[in-house]
Amino acid sequence: MASATRTGTHALLGLIVLGLTWAATPAAGEWNTDLYGGAAWIPSSDLHVHAQNDGGAETRLTIFDLDTDTGFIVGLRNGYWLESFPYLGFDFDLFYTQAAVPSQTTTGTGSFTGKFLGKPITVNGEGIASIPSATLPLFGFAPEIRGRWPLAVDSEFPAGRWQPYISAGPSWAFSLKDSHPVVELGGKVGAGVAFNVTDLVAVFAEYRFTFYPGFELTDHHVSYTTDIDSHAFVLGGSLRF
């Protein structure tokens, strides 16, 4: 619970800092609203299990090389580019990623029976882990700082018709501690290029890497911890005003 409180505090501080930054910027800058979607994938990772029965006895083990299939990501982002320094901007990104955990057999360091994402999971006495098919949802948000390089600048597009850009910032993702939502702290970096179709409409392509070290999910009083490293490639549209 202390961890949930700390990460919740971090989330609130991040939102406050972003809000103060935006409030302090002049109103004549450039705003944008982006809508996007694309493919996302999570490399295989180890799953650390911590279970405790009613008698207080603990079970700790590691399940190795848990695989996921390629999933999808959708999101909405609001951003602001400074007028006085148009190479620099800020944004707030909301996104949802979903990956499928296929039914699979792998190895573990001990025996265990429980539930994972609502499905039965077992590791027998020989260390053979049977993982059921399940869906891994990930809803997150990230306040970011952005940099861009205006290309093909003219009187119609003073910030450039082509705009390669990079972004980085902390990220928080929602998890569950049994039936109670908590947030996990991580980070997010990205790079892409936008093309201004008109002075009001742009399209963009972007690669992003989102990571949550020590991401924890608790299901029926069993804690599962893993490092989530999510790669995604998205396409989207943007309104500029």
VMD Tcl script that draws the C-alpha trace (Angstrom):
set ca {
  {0.00 0.00 0.00}
  {2.93 2.34 0.71}
  {4.21 1.76 -2.81}
  {0.79 2.62 -4.25}
  {0.72 5.80 -2.17}
  {4.18 6.84 -3.37}
  {3.41 6.26 -7.02}
  {0.07 8.04 -6.66}
  {1.89 11.02 -5.19}
  {4.38 10.98 -8.08}
  {1.51 10.99 -10.56}
  {-0.14 13.96 -8.88}
  {3.13 15.90 -8.77}
  {3.73 15.20 -12.44}
  {0.31 16.54 -13.37}
  {0.80 19.63 -11.21}
  {4.19 20.39 -12.76}
  {2.80 19.98 -16.27}
  {-0.19 22.17 -15.49}
  {2.00 24.93 -14.04}
  {4.30 24.77 -17.05}
  {1.41 25.18 -19.47}
  {-0.18 27.91 -17.38}
  {3.06 29.89 -17.48}
  {3.44 29.79 -21.27}
  {2.08 32.58 -23.48}
  {-1.29 32.01 -25.10}
  {-0.04 32.76 -28.61}
  {1.91 29.47 -28.96}
  {0.90 26.48 -31.04}
  {-1.43 23.84 -29.62}
  {-2.04 20.41 -31.09}
  {-4.41 17.53 -30.44}
  {-3.28 14.12 -31.71}
  {-5.22 10.90 -32.19}
  {-3.24 7.77 -33.04}
  {-3.15 3.98 -33.16}
  {-0.76 1.22 -34.11}
  {1.01 -2.01 -33.21}
  {2.71 -2.73 -29.88}
  {4.82 -5.60 -28.67}
  {6.45 -6.63 -25.39}
  {9.61 -8.81 -25.47}
  {9.64 -11.98 -23.38}
  {10.45 -11.41 -19.71}
  {10.70 -13.28 -16.43}
  {7.74 -13.30 -14.05}
  {8.46 -13.25 -10.31}
  {5.74 -14.80 -8.13}
  {5.13 -14.15 -4.44}
  {2.24 -15.99 -2.78}
  {1.23 -16.29 0.86}
  {-1.41 -18.70 2.21}
  {-3.75 -18.13 5.15}
  {-1.25 -19.76 7.51}
  {1.44 -17.25 6.60}
  {3.59 -19.64 4.59}
  {5.25 -17.93 1.63}
  {6.05 -19.19 -1.85}
  {8.53 -17.37 -4.04}
  {9.54 -18.47 -7.52}
  {10.44 -17.19 -10.96}
  {8.80 -18.20 -14.24}
  {11.21 -17.67 -17.12}
  {10.69 -16.21 -20.58}
  {6.98 -15.39 -20.57}
  {6.02 -14.56 -24.17}
  {3.36 -12.17 -25.48}
  {1.92 -11.74 -28.97}
  {1.92 -8.44 -30.87}
  {-0.97 -6.27 -29.70}
  {-2.22 -2.76 -30.34}
  {-2.05 0.73 -28.92}
  {-4.44 3.70 -29.21}
  {-4.12 7.10 -27.65}
  {-4.90 10.80 -27.40}
  {-2.29 13.52 -26.88}
  {-2.56 17.25 -26.25}
  {0.56 19.33 -26.79}
  {1.89 22.87 -26.81}
  {4.83 24.34 -28.74}
  {6.40 27.52 -27.36}
  {6.11 30.63 -29.51}
  {9.35 32.18 -28.27}
  {11.30 28.95 -28.86}
  {9.37 26.84 -31.41}
  {11.85 23.95 -31.16}
  {10.58 23.15 -27.66}
  {7.16 21.90 -26.51}
  {5.24 19.95 -23.90}
  {2.46 17.39 -24.08}
  {0.24 15.12 -22.04}
  {-0.29 11.66 -23.53}
  {-3.08 9.19 -22.64}
  {-2.79 5.70 -24.13}
  {-4.12 2.16 -23.94}
  {-2.03 -0.87 -24.90}
  {-3.32 -4.43 -25.11}
  {-1.17 -7.51 -25.59}
  {-2.22 -11.16 -25.73}
  {-0.43 -13.71 -23.55}
  {-0.65 -16.95 -25.57}
  {-1.08 -20.34 -23.94}
  {2.46 -21.64 -23.42}
  {4.72 -23.95 -21.49}
  {7.96 -22.69 -19.97}
  {10.07 -23.32 -16.88}
  {10.04 -22.12 -13.28}
  {12.12 -22.41 -10.13}
  {9.52 -24.14 -7.93}
  {6.00 -25.55 -7.72}
  {2.96 -23.31 -7.60}
  {-0.79 -23.23 -8.30}
  {-2.75 -20.00 -8.58}
  {-4.38 -17.54 -10.96}
  {-2.81 -15.13 -13.43}
  {-4.99 -12.46 -15.05}
  {-8.01 -14.44 -13.84}
  {-6.83 -17.72 -15.40}
  {-5.38 -20.81 -13.65}
  {-1.57 -21.07 -13.70}
  {0.55 -23.98 -12.46}
  {4.20 -24.87 -12.02}
  {4.65 -28.57 -11.26}
  {7.27 -30.23 -9.09}
  {9.60 -30.60 -12.06}
  {9.55 -26.86 -12.71}
  {7.33 -27.01 -15.81}
  {5.10 -23.93 -15.94}
  {1.75 -24.08 -17.75}
  {0.59 -20.58 -18.67}
  {-3.01 -20.03 -19.88}
  {-3.95 -17.65 -22.67}
  {-4.89 -14.24 -21.27}
  {-5.15 -10.57 -22.18}
  {-2.75 -8.03 -20.69}
  {-4.31 -4.53 -20.68}
  {-2.17 -1.48 -19.94}
  {-3.68 2.00 -19.54}
  {-1.14 4.74 -18.98}
  {-0.38 8.44 -19.15}
  {2.77 10.52 -19.59}
  {3.62 14.24 -19.30}
  {6.48 14.89 -21.73}
  {8.91 17.44 -23.03}
  {9.31 17.52 -26.82}
  {11.82 18.87 -29.29}
  {11.33 19.33 -33.05}
  {13.35 20.47 -36.05}
  {11.35 22.56 -38.56}
  {12.06 21.62 -42.20}
  {10.69 23.14 -45.43}
  {9.96 26.45 -43.70}
  {8.04 29.08 -45.67}
  {5.47 31.81 -45.11}
  {2.61 29.29 -45.02}
  {4.41 26.96 -42.62}
  {6.68 29.09 -40.39}
  {7.30 26.08 -38.11}
  {8.12 23.85 -41.09}
  {6.01 21.63 -43.28}
  {8.08 18.63 -42.15}
  {8.81 18.30 -38.43}
  {11.03 15.48 -37.12}
  {10.61 15.34 -33.34}
  {11.63 13.53 -30.16}
  {9.88 13.25 -26.79}
  {10.65 11.96 -23.30}
  {9.13 11.96 -19.84}
  {7.93 9.90 -16.90}
  {5.00 7.56 -17.40}
  {2.50 5.95 -15.08}
  {0.41 2.85 -15.80}
  {-2.56 1.53 -13.88}
  {-2.37 -1.90 -12.27}
  {-4.48 -3.85 -9.77}
  {-3.74 -4.86 -6.21}
  {-6.48 -7.48 -6.04}
  {-9.54 -5.31 -6.81}
  {-7.91 -1.96 -5.96}
  {-6.34 0.19 -8.71}
  {-2.78 1.41 -8.18}
  {-0.31 3.17 -10.47}
  {3.19 2.02 -11.41}
  {5.97 4.47 -12.29}
  {8.06 4.12 -15.45}
  {9.22 6.20 -18.39}
  {8.56 6.88 -22.06}
  {10.69 8.05 -24.99}
  {9.72 8.48 -28.62}
  {10.77 9.78 -32.01}
  {8.75 10.54 -35.11}
  {8.07 12.86 -37.99}
  {5.01 15.01 -38.70}
  {3.87 16.38 -42.04}
  {1.59 19.43 -42.17}
  {-1.06 18.81 -44.83}
  {-2.51 22.27 -44.15}
  {-1.84 24.85 -41.46}
  {-4.55 23.13 -39.36}
  {-4.09 19.43 -40.14}
  {-1.00 17.20 -39.89}
  {-0.26 13.48 -40.05}
  {2.58 11.72 -38.24}
  {4.41 8.44 -37.75}
  {6.14 7.63 -34.47}
  {8.14 4.98 -32.66}
  {7.86 4.88 -28.87}
  {9.43 2.88 -26.07}
  {7.62 2.69 -22.73}
  {9.09 0.90 -19.73}
  {7.89 -0.01 -16.24}
  {10.60 -1.71 -14.15}
  {9.22 -3.89 -11.37}
  {5.62 -3.65 -12.62}
  {3.45 -5.49 -10.07}
  {0.02 -7.06 -10.45}
  {-1.75 -8.75 -7.54}
  {-4.41 -11.36 -8.35}
  {-6.17 -13.31 -5.57}
  {-3.44 -12.28 -3.07}
  {-0.66 -13.52 -5.35}
  {1.80 -10.86 -6.53}
  {3.32 -11.07 -10.01}
  {6.25 -8.76 -10.75}
  {8.00 -8.22 -14.07}
  {9.81 -5.59 -16.10}
  {7.50 -4.38 -18.88}
  {9.32 -2.96 -21.91}
  {6.80 -1.98 -24.57}
  {7.74 -1.05 -28.15}
  {5.15 0.55 -30.44}
  {4.86 2.03 -33.90}
  {1.90 4.37 -34.40}
  {0.30 6.47 -37.13}
  {-1.95 9.40 -36.37}
  {-3.59 12.66 -37.26}
  {-3.17 16.03 -35.60}
  {-5.14 19.26 -35.36}
  {-2.95 22.38 -35.03}
  {-4.25 25.70 -33.75}
}
mol new
graphics top color blue
foreach p $ca { graphics top sphere $p radius 0.5 }
foreach p [lrange $ca 0 end-1] q [lrange $ca 1 end] { graphics top cylinder $p $q radius 0.2 }
display resetview
